[in-house]
Amino acid sequence: MTKIYLIVKDGCMPCARAKAELAKVDGWEKVVNLIDVTEDQEMIAFAKKCGVRMTPTLVALTDDEVVAMIEGPRELTEDFWRATVEKHAK
């Protein structure tokens, strides 16, 4: 099973944009895990383990291995999120 994470940080304007686009899609909470790395050391360690270099970053894991990563907000549009949620919703 693939787990999808959106890694964000408070005060990051591109992160705010990616989260706003995600919020437009009904049911996103069932598919995408929102991870804030502002001050949570456990979440920061998780992001580093996944190879995250910047926020926002989308990370998809299958069997705890990174199988997809998108850095930056450009591709994280409402249409992208809608397609992702439709594909992975159960």
PLY file of the C-alpha trace (Angstrom):
ply
format ascii 1.0
element vertex 90
property float x
property float y
property float z
element edge 89
property int vertex1
property int vertex2
end_header
0.00 0.00 0.00
1.26 3.45 -0.91
1.31 6.16 1.75
1.35 9.77 0.58
2.78 12.64 2.60
2.84 16.38 1.98
5.77 17.86 3.88
5.24 21.53 4.78
6.58 24.21 7.10
4.76 27.09 8.82
5.47 30.45 7.23
6.36 28.89 3.87
4.25 30.64 1.21
4.66 27.86 -1.38
3.53 25.40 1.33
0.45 27.52 2.01
-0.35 27.45 -1.70
0.05 23.66 -1.94
-2.12 23.16 1.16
-4.80 25.49 -0.23
-4.92 23.52 -3.49
-5.11 20.26 -1.54
-7.94 21.58 0.65
-10.11 22.11 -2.44
-10.36 18.33 -2.93
-13.00 16.44 -0.96
-11.68 13.45 0.94
-8.02 14.41 0.76
-7.59 13.62 4.47
-8.15 9.91 3.75
-5.29 9.82 1.22
-2.70 12.48 2.06
-0.90 12.80 5.39
0.08 16.39 6.14
3.46 16.58 7.88
4.57 19.90 9.39
8.32 20.09 10.00
8.27 23.51 11.66
9.39 22.38 15.12
8.53 18.69 15.48
11.86 16.84 15.64
10.23 13.49 14.89
8.67 14.90 11.70
11.95 16.58 10.74
13.74 13.23 11.13
11.06 11.52 9.00
11.46 14.13 6.25
15.25 13.77 6.29
14.95 9.97 6.12
12.81 10.40 2.99
15.40 12.69 1.39
13.31 15.86 1.59
15.43 18.93 0.80
12.79 21.64 0.66
9.16 22.39 1.39
6.63 21.74 0.11
7.50 18.22 -0.96
5.19 15.33 -1.74
6.58 11.92 -0.83
4.99 8.58 -1.68
6.18 5.48 0.18
5.50 1.84 -0.57
6.78 -0.64 2.02
8.67 2.26 3.67
10.63 2.98 0.47
10.32 6.29 -1.40
8.68 5.54 -4.75
7.84 9.10 -5.81
8.78 12.64 -4.82
7.71 16.05 -6.06
9.54 19.11 -4.75
7.99 22.56 -4.89
4.43 23.72 -5.41
4.29 24.03 -9.19
2.87 20.55 -9.87
0.79 20.40 -6.68
-2.33 21.89 -8.24
-5.98 21.16 -7.51
-6.12 18.93 -10.60
-3.06 16.99 -9.44
-4.53 16.49 -5.97
-7.93 15.50 -7.35
-6.34 12.82 -9.56
-4.17 11.59 -6.67
-7.09 11.33 -4.26
-9.26 9.56 -6.84
-6.48 7.07 -7.60
-5.62 6.25 -3.99
-8.96 6.64 -2.15
-10.44 3.47 -0.76
0 1
1 2
2 3
3 4
4 5
5 6
6 7
7 8
8 9
9 10
10 11
11 12
12 13
13 14
14 15
15 16
16 17
17 18
18 19
19 20
20 21
21 22
22 23
23 24
24 25
25 26
26 27
27 28
28 29
29 30
30 31
31 32
32 33
33 34
34 35
35 36
36 37
37 38
38 39
39 40
40 41
41 42
42 43
43 44
44 45
45 46
46 47
47 48
48 49
49 50
50 51
51 52
52 53
53 54
54 55
55 56
56 57
57 58
58 59
59 60
60 61
61 62
62 63
63 64
64 65
65 66
66 67
67 68
68 69
69 70
70 71
71 72
72 73
73 74
74 75
75 76
76 77
77 78
78 79
79 80
80 81
81 82
82 83
83 84
84 85
85 86
86 87
87 88
88 89
